[in-house]
């Protein structure tokens, strides 16, 4: 029998690093980059999961048992993700995990959860490999890179009419996977890239690659990666007079993109793919209003994380707390969430993906485009 099936019911007031509740019966990990360069995304995951847990507990919990959240910091590092996955399973005795954020963390960690019989629902990991391996306990409430790559490529070719596209990525599972997905679709449309280059996470000086972009006279620069590199890159492009349209994916959907770029003027006109605005669903209107009443703007993946927690709770409630039985149930049932009704295929992917194009403006805010 898996370790996740055999769980003791804990009745305790001790909640170090967790949500404070009268009981703490159902342990759920929230795994992501809670420290380091990508901590803004970890904070998004935590805020969404925390509020969802509090709301679920206020309505009786999961079959009368209260949720206890445990924060698990992987720093978007694969080795650290494996370490904290083992900790969640062995020490914390988590029955489910909301996370991870980076695909490079989710992929190795998911194997540990599968072996232990722990339910995993990621709000943000988009690399297709995560679900293509057929692990029965792994789900995501976001789309896949091949889906958002298609949206970006179609926009570049059909809307922008671009002919000279430079493709950059950060060499990471997510960033390179996204860039390659866009490249594949763009190539199928008859447009070949004029530059394909890998950057290194943590770099801040991109003058050499900016020079290469200039030399190939690119009219579009597509970047697969996160805001920490995208911000300095687009700033240095603009400082050197390059006006090529800058496009990226959901890895820059954070206000910190503006901060690391140095000024809103540098992100003005930047395009990105992301799911349809998660704050506009009628089902989540009250939750969004409550976040804002508390001075929190539910940007980026906050509502995705709330949704992931709802999926976890629904599965566990239907399966009487058995994580693997919950996984079976989720593959064949619809779940009502703050982002509408969600339904999964046999791989754990959503049946419907809703990627659209967004644009950042001179005030450092992003909004959906009509196209």
C-alpha angles and dihedrals in degrees: 000000000000121000090240093059094055104065132157118226108239122205105188146133093213108108108159107172091359142093110282111240136154089250133021107199105138113053114205124177123220104206125190145095100313092162134029134038094329098043091117088072092046088054090052091053093047095048093051095044094044095053092044091052092049092049093047092048091049087058096051102286121242108333088331096311120115125237119240115196122210119196113224117189116207096163086216088284116133096216092049090047090057090048096051092042089058090047092051091051101040106029106022094036092217116185093197142015131213102205166334112208105199116058089221087063099039096053099058094035093052092065090058092050091048092052091048095044095244121152114237125194116175120201094197120015106115106172109120093224090072093071101021090078090069099235104170096214099053124096137161130203093200130069130260133262093245088058097048090040088059091051092050094046092049091051093048093050103033104031102030098030088216119181102174111052125173114203120203131176139177096238090245126126092253100039099044092040091054093046092049092048091053091044093052094053093042091051090051087058090058098258117121123197119250092207134022114184139164122219128195123246111248095031117132103176110075099160092117093055091043087057089053091050090052092048093057092045093230118194092192130034115198117194126193108198146062135307094258091072099025093061098056091039096056091042093054091047091054094043088056092050099255110149098181113138110262116216130179141157138251091300090087098050095118135094086237088074086073093045096052091044087059100231140021089246091071095054094045107124096011111144128211140174119236137146119281108289104290092205093063100065112114090220091062099041095108094047091050090049091050091051091051092046086058091051094255122127107210094223129165113348100358094103091039089058091048087051092049090054090051090052091050092048094047092051095047092046092052093046098045091247098309106134097204093045086049089054091053091049094050092055091062107032139070119237124206111222141164086267095052130265114335126201128180134212126223091278095053094254123130115263089223126042120193108192115162136168123266132190130211116221138207090270092060095252130121131218138176119267121225094233 
